[in-house]
Amino acid sequence: MTTDSFDFTDNNQRVQVVSANKSLTFSVVKPEIVQVFQDYGKSTHSYAVEGEKTVSTKYAVAKDGDVITIKTDALTVKVDPQLHVDVYDQDNQPLVIHYNGQRESINQNIDAAHKKIVRSEGHEVAAIDEASNTYYEVLNQLDDDEQFYGLGGKTGFLNKRGYEYDNWNTDEPRPHIESFTHLYKSIPVLFGLKQGHPYGLFFDNTYRSHFDLGKESDKYYVYSADDGNLNYYILGGRTLKDVVANYTYLTGVVPLPQRWMLGYQQSRWGYSMDQSRVEEIVDKFEQYHLPLEAIHFDIDYMKGYRVFTWDTDKFADPKAFLTSLRKRGVRVIPILDPGVKQDDDYDIYQEGLKKGYFAKNKDGSVYINRVWPGQSAFPDFGNPEVRQWWGKHCKFLLDKGAAGIWTDMNEPATFDGDMPDDVVMSDENQASTSKMMHNVYGHNMAKATYNGIKDATGKRPYVITRAAYAGTQKYSTVWTGDNQSLWHHLQMSIPQLCNLGMSGFSYTGTDIGGFSADTTAELLTRWVEAALFSPLFRNHSALQVRNQEPWVFGKQVLDIYRKFLNLRYRFIPYLYDCFHNETQDGLPVMRALVLNYPDDKTVRNMNDEYMVGDNILVAPIVQQGQTARAVYLPEGQWIALDTGVEYAGKTTILANVPIDKLPIFIKKDTLMPWGQEVEHLSDQPDASMTFRLFGDAATYTHYQDDGVDFKYQDGEYNEYTVKTSVAGDCSINLAHHGYDGQYKTINVQLNDKVVIFKYDDKTAKYVAEK
């Protein structure tokens, strides 16, 4: 092969295409996934894709003139001598087609003098026509009908077409608006619908990178990066669900949470300043009969904000106090930030210093910046030994009774300027810099915390992280960060959570009521309604803002709040089933309608409705003062939860929505579990379960385990198949019986009667009472 030849080599699902001394390597992971790689001499370690993912796959490679074609049963990839890549689906429909034209400036009418004036006033001006630091870029044609989803929790609308985004984790204190290109998380996965045909592109590069999805031009979209190898995955599939499932196949699914984690949680920066304040909050939840599973402690529980300490002036005996709360049904989730206070008398700092566990300057000295404790060092979480060290220290909090750990400020956020790109960190067992490790700093902190909790307790860990990268969902839940008590932020929470779900993060939530600024009675009420099915169900607020506990705004708000907390608990068994299904199929719990109905053009820009699994549609009020709204119902028949009225699909209805109402629709012929109204979820198995029928007949598969540990992975779970017929008959089959906590009684609530089943210990079957 000559140096300027265009040819390929094929070796066990790895096809290397060479042209003019350059090459691209295509790895066939499975029929629907092909990795594209170009070596720039950078690290090849992936923090998102862990373990062996390649499966034996039939494929063919052929050269025909100036085109080399790699074909599987699901994808066709074509490469030309310039190493441009075109991708087609199994029906030969174009998915990703290289754009052969030149990039354009969106400031074509602004000369250099005016650019200087505009920038002097603080305005941004695109600089594509000027000197660029772009390391490489992928430039693809943009179809007139092409829509984009994913990218994690970016601001703005559900459909990302026409906007630009950066991947660079940042603590942004200003009110988040749709023009922000980046926030706390970098999830560089893009899902497209092109003439209705779905595809995905996952760019596994932890360096700073950029997407322009048609803002610069309606002719093309661009991915570019500042550094790293060219490394991306083409994701195919018959449906958008298939494409999302292939992404979570690569990066991992959210592990099954403990059951209590789906209950209500209360938080505020300032609760942990005073033990009596915590007791007051718990007392009031009991007084007002409000469900509560956990209360979160922000940074004030620590001694001078030192991690792995407890301020015994505020909490004389933390273990006894947390134990007393647990007996009342309430768990405590303390926060951890990465900054370790620079203090000669502080054992954590001294230990990390002695063992070389902190990030360093180029000269070898420890990098120091100011955060909450003051001058602080930052653990080098890219080092496996440091992660293990951090994880072991988590036992300090767990031994005090903590039920999980909330990690924050891990972008990493710093007070005295950003951490420089040349700060020395580890990339596993080799040296690297912050330039590469910045976007996975929170990911590695979450992983260290997850493994520390798992090793110490044997329970399914509860970790919350603000910063994340692709794949962090394997270790932590996330929330959308420091939102504000603004109607715009309530509106934005739905597309944020739906895009996070498509990006692999099923266990997500927002700060109900808003973190910063002052909420109002109406906003808090509408927010708890809108968030009813968000998997992480937490009210959280800042130290300096108005209190926003359920009782603050008087009896009306309190009663409505209680009503919806109780309704949430009715749905917890269904949500738990959704999470079990997610571990099997990789699909999110809270979903954009477009994921379930990608062929319905009406839902491709639907920002104010969402679905839970396949069968629940929610249409909250997200506008101040609104008491009625249009609700679009996709194909099928739908039943209003509150009235039982049936509606035809593919239509828009007008719903009357006073302050105490939330439009919820159940797809006709759905059977679902209906949980109990309780103030705390028990660690003991429920003695009974009810299943409600919506429609004429349905079949439902229900999952049950102990809701706490990992024994289900060894078969300790139950799986029930519940069937009803049009004639009113119903049956229950315990299809898998590995958990000795089966329901003693199962009630099946039909349209006109309730059928009661009792478990027969002798036959291990459910028998209907006559």
Steps between C-alpha positions, in 0.01 A plus 500: 500500500650834396490800728245683285274200441138474606430158643402312811599217729245284677584328826232351723236776484764775476527659160782748441457729202820664381533790259799729440679406824184557706268237635167444669422187697146367504414252773178304461374478859168340405276531193358834621823652637816590310787688661699749294852573625792710383814492711640841596740348752275568798370273774263229378351428843122546514325612817160450338535157340614247758546128439490305176213608276591335171289200402553264211339666200460412135623778274649554157771733371550585136675757283329629188703771328533795738263362764567247772181359650457333839161336531318331788136396523416842646752753366688576182809720536666644190845663496662702219871575438473821708385276787159658503236277656141446385256278689179330386250284685385146418257638241774707334354823636770764556567575867835682523638652180823702487461864393743580220459877503679765704392629839339841505511792740176612658652850523545551126395865514718604793845636420797486736444852639139431592589163653737682733227748599243225559740297713599808702137523612513142622317335210609174342603474137549170322860452396491219244640729233793595724793299631362183653644272766283209391701180516272310267140515387233272359281681248172340387214600276191637672170384358201734493302257716783405738439526876750457786464373856728391782814685621400444862356785703580797278277803535228589253243298316463129434598523132858630479484588131623853432710539816864455600640329808833451672614203704688652790369448852435835666344627821278777365348724772299722266138409422519229237360601162477328165797689352739338750714254309612295799427423864609236748497191278658395173309218331612512134234271354274624224183329380363596161180447307562548128185471288372292789799265499685486834872491571745594771855635523697466822827694505704341779746782559548655845675813373310821437281454195225680312180425310347741251167348401399738227555834670787591269328371188190303408715299258710307752568415863840476664675320779847631588747444781801680643708186551487121524457225247219500249284238668128462443236232475233476233179374658229340290166335563155456353345745747618790711458272802739252338759772444477621862524139621816452295651807663426367850634162389832680450505731800293302750156510653392656828521228766184413688459753782388418850123529513498784755703714262183551295327669794492866595814677626539841663810716493620852568840658539485593867310208653822352634605819680297390799375162619182658632422635153519149356275370777253781432479406131444132575246588770300709255496225237354272765260767627362563153504131396733560207699209356877535548785258434811713538631836606820633345784670686690769313855613582428639848500163680878484451764649725610809310388338173765228535392185320462183708443696820196577710452819700427368849419851623188480284444125534635370831448135403440473125457123501238509775317782325495331160391177666211680668390647166521160334270356765252768398525385137733777382846452351781757477701574184809715572689692234865462398700746293838407349701788650715384795593784732870589511559454871805357676277364779249332270562128459326462159714776351818366657429145383427614146812719501724221626372249243505742207126475446433861400511669161829685443645799326753449221786548748375211714350710780143435609245706309308723742187705438234643724160337555269474803769388752737773379828406333453140388663213314315281251515119497633353178196280435644374172739290709336166598689504830356841585148382418546206734635731771204735465256211497638356822462835675132508404457236771540779756164647396334164453604390849326809635181382333505677164278324245683640198733779391432812296806619302520862386743767373668228294521665159740582677379842619755743646468852637832658393488439127457180305741211543763539224508245220859401585430386858643149521254218558492128433329320217474167681865393525658760276562871534257745349374852557181677596447574133406136450374410848283806574180359346537165681598646838145472634456163330801354679397654832155342463654165412728514804206586726277230350760229548578621852135477603454163334808354668403638841132410503424237237192706413420668171683831536322832500730759343398837357739698282477842340777450243501201268624350175354233277475178701475666842147357517656168606608659828278791587174682468519859379299816533496796266701717738444842652179608333298795622144562610401619154213384283747471213701247701189296573422501128855401411512214749285276281722506187810485721385187678373339181829557318692372801284187483581442134868561587506207742403677823172349615533597866477879478320794652497875555491708816124519551399861561835627376835520682571874480265801505167507681227260402129581521203296612387446142845415365573250778162333448537472124857378539414208730223409255729517197771299678261233623664225293859625496694207646700721739223675692672765712409849617826693547572869558784736583593652835400858423164452330144470625415172670313262272391209715147377420337687790660843446223642281201397707234233501403502132855437378561251781190298411584496129862408574386212722254384234775468241752343736239235577436453128872460439508214749214330316727486194822385670445128417451599136811718505696214655378272219614764249846499657516123484403518132767767449768262625388259228433728203699817583202731441424791732217517752399863431480544123447752226194409294723481193674195644173305507352659186788600268278487190260759643628837383284680756712377792845569356504842667278416798651682799218506755382139510682180588438129540586249769588172335266421214162549663479822705481849349540811717415856392581739786437873523830686457372854438421749776129564543390229257197290597429330168722354232503310174606138540614299200424128521693275259355199323288255693228551759568684827322505836518801734619380839282733705170468311521170311392679181632336183655702216604409149863547405665705225307800625530805724255555784444799726551407866367702791789512749430692821788533746434161662484298175762323288395348166606134502386258233536122497512313172187291461534130580774555754530309825734642761593455866346750739702562814386595847483848649767489771713760675815284474586205280567190707810283472272202547315344205146620440237252605272595214495666160222645289488508120269747325356443156454796266292381207354161412780244526876495550803297605768635728834364623589620849842474665571469873815455708618613844559852369834535679794283395641306205351157575264543205802450274517144636134434426343625824206675342139432407334562168122506478293477183158652555236454227149630457249435223208685347271249668626607842716196564843546651794284601832535679803290424812517714724450197823525699508435873843564647419746778327385817300820534215429262176687554254316721208680333465647151200712406413549135280807461285463190246751368207355693652284772808406696631145478698390806773237471662322794835326489480128571819388675442136412460545126706820473219647291252785523138397537208736450252533782145407412 
